[in-house]
């Protein structure tokens, strides 16, 4: 398979690139010509596999570890990436906590609320703040925050997750205004994705997956590699007049729009 070379000579950072959607975004960026900073928090083995795939695509990989719920670690992460590559053209803020083990709103805990909001809102905000500030200094860049179409339908399963993804829209619009016109900031909102983690969920295995496929106009739930290039679109020259936007790819499930 041949890929468009939208990132030739560019550097791309993907947070949470050890597994799932983040790993596929990192690999796709490499297939399109980018050198890639592969971030992970705890999944070093997964990050090493992602880095190997980046190198197999003919590009350079750089592993960086950080807990993005802590500002000092985000600053260190940025220091390491800029020191290694000299600049960063694209940041994909993919890390998020979906409270995957919670099957009902009745099971919510204060600990889960705190962690989801700390990672999804605080972490994404601080990453956008730190990376965008440095991109302003270097004279350009693009940031893509990974959101979710849960903001259109809500989540009876995990309200804290829907609240967090709403927060990402607010912080994205705010920094898009703050950084314009030098650095663009957008949200990419996929619907359901058949990552290994999703496929392993009890509700998915007990019929939710089939129900969602039936309710999706395009009739299927994509694997993460199918949406990786879509997420990266927002960082390309073809999206040069997009900032503060919310772009959906969910097979028509939510049909949101004007």
N, C-alpha and C positions, 0 to 999 in steps of 0.2 A: 504494500500500500504506500502510495506517495502522499506527502503532506505539504500544504502551502508553507512557505518559509517566511512567516510573518514576524519572526523574532531573530533573524540573522544578526549576529553581533550584539545582541541584547543580553542583559542579565535579569533573571527572574527569581524571586523568592516565593516559595509556597510554604505557608505554615500548615502544620499537621500533615506532612507529606510522607509519613511513614506507612500509612495504610489508606484504604478506601479512595474517596474522591480526590483528596489531596495528592496521593501518589500518582493517580492518573493525570492530574493537571501538570504535575512536575515532569512526567515522562513526555506528555504531549508538547510541552514547551520546548523540551530538548529536541524532539522530533521536528519542531519548527525552527530550530536553529539557535536556541538560547542555551547559555550556561546557567545552571540552576543551583540555587541555595536550597537545600532540603532540610526543613526544620522538623524537629520532633520534640516531644516532651519526654515520654517514657519508652517509646517503641524504637529503640536504636536498631534492633535487628531489621525491622521493617524499613527504617530510613536507609540502612545500608543496602537493602534490596532495591529500593527506589534509586539510590545513587548509582548502583551497578547498571540499572536499566538506562539511566541518563547517559552513562559512559558508553554503553552499547549503542546508543543512538549517535555517538560521535561527539558528544559535548562534555564539558567539564561539570563535575558535581562537587558541592561543598556542603558538608554536614554541619548543622548547628543545632544545639540543644538549648531549650529555654521553656520555662513555665510562663506563658503569656498572661497569667493572672497577676504577675508581679512586675511592676514597672522597671525595677532595676534590672531584671533579667531581659526585658525587651530592649532596654538601652544597650546592654551587653551584646545581645543578639545583633542589633544594628551595627554596633562597633565592629563586630567580627565580620559581618557581611561586607560592609563598606571597606574595611581594611583588606579583605581578601580580593574583592572584585574591583575596588576603586570607585564604583558607582553602582546604583541599582535602578534599573529602568522600570521594572514591574514588581509590585507586591500583591500577592493573592492571599488575603486573610481568610483562610479556610477553617481554622480551628473553631470547633464549637461543641458544646455539650447538649445533646438532645434528650437527656434523662431517659436513655433507652430502656433501662430496666423497669421504669415505672409504667404500669399498664392501665392505671386509672387515676383520675384527679383525686380520688379518695386516699390514695397512697402517698400524696405529696408530703415532703418533709422540709423543715426549715433549712436543713443542711443542703438539700438538693436545690432549693430556691437560691440560696447564697452562691452555690458553686456554678450553677447555670448562668446566673447574672454576672458573676465575676469573670467567667471565661468569655461568654458570648458578647456581653456589652462592654464591660471594663477592659477586657483583653483586646477586643477588636478596636475599641476607641483608642487605647494607648498605642497599639501597633500603627493605626492610621496616623495618629498624632506624630509619633517618632519617625516613621518612614517618610511621611509627607513633608515634615519639616526639613529633613535632609535632602529630599528630592527638590524642594524649593531652592535650597542652597546650590545644588548642582545644575539647576536650570530646567528641570523637566522630569516627568515620570507619570505613571498611572497606577492607581490602586483599585483593586476589585475586592469587595467584601462579599463573602458568600452568605446570602440570606436564605430565605425559604418562602414557599407559597403558603406556609402555615399562617402567615399574616392575613391571607384572604379567607381562610376557612376556620381559623382558631384551632385549638387542640383540647378536646375534652380529656385526652389522656394526660397531657403535661402542660397546663396553662403557663408555667414558668418559661417553657421553651418558646411558646408563641410570643409572650411578653418580651423575651430577649431578642427575638428576631425583629419585632417592631422597633426595638431600641436601635438596632443596626441601621434601619432606614433613617432614623433621626440623626444619628451621628454621621452617617454618610452624607446626607444633605448639608449638614453643618460644615463639615470639612471641605466638601465640594465648593461651597461658597468661600470659605477661608483661603483655600489654595488656588482658586481660579485667578488667572487663566493658565497658570504654569503647570499645575498637577491636577489631573482628572481623578475623581473618586466616584465609583458606581457600585451598585449592588447587582449581583447575579443571583436569581432566585430559582433554583431547580425545584421540581416537585419531588415525588418519591424516587429514590435511586436504589437499584438492587446491588448495594454493597454487601460484602460478606456479613457485616454486622446486622444489616437490615434483614437479610435472608435468614439469619439465626434467631430473630425475634419470635417469641412464642405466638404473638397475635398474627404475625406474618405466616407462620407455618400452619396455623389453624384456620386459615381461610381469608385473612385480610388481603393478602397479595392477589388472590383471584378476584376478590370483590373490586379492588382498585383497578385492576386491568380491565374489568368489565365496564367500569365507570369512566375510563379514560378514552376520549374520542379516538386517539391514535392506537388504542387497543393493546398497549404494552407498557411496561415499566422499564426504563433503560438501565443498562449497566453504566458504571461511572465513566468508562472510557468514551462513551458516546457523547457525553456532555462536557468533557474536558475542553475540547476546542471551542465550544459555545461560551464557556466561562471566560476563556482567554480572549475572545472577540472584543470584549470591552476594553482590553488593553492595547488593541491594535490601532493602526492609523485609520482604518475604516470606521472606527468609533470616535474619531477626533472631535466631533461636535456633541459628544455625549458626556455629561457630568451630572452628578446628583440623581441619576436615573435608577430605575428598578426594572430589570429585564427578566422576564419569566420564560422558562422552558419546562413545561410540565405535561406535554402531550395534549393540551386543551382541557385538562381536568378542572381548572378553576375558571377559565374563560374570563379573566379580569381585564378591564380596560374601559375605554370611553363608551 
